[in-house]
């Protein structure tokens, strides 16, 4: 991999660029919080060759949402479940919209 390839990956939302310490610092939380949402299976950080947790920007956005809910008094496990359900609802709405567009196209073609 060339240096140009490595820098290009920094724009990738799924690239695990952040260590646990840096992720916690960016979120204003503790490594324990990140471990807790990992144990609740909200996010699954990738592991470096040395076994250290690495987080992507996408995972940090999810963790930030969890922190927002926890800061409002929601228990960690409940916050994780809420986020999972929100994600499932968003996906179902996306699929429904695609289905409606396909039905609409089909109706206009006939």
Helices and strands as residue ranges (DSSP letters): H 3-9, E 18-19, H 20-27, H 31-39, E 46-47, E 53-55, H 57-71, H 76-109
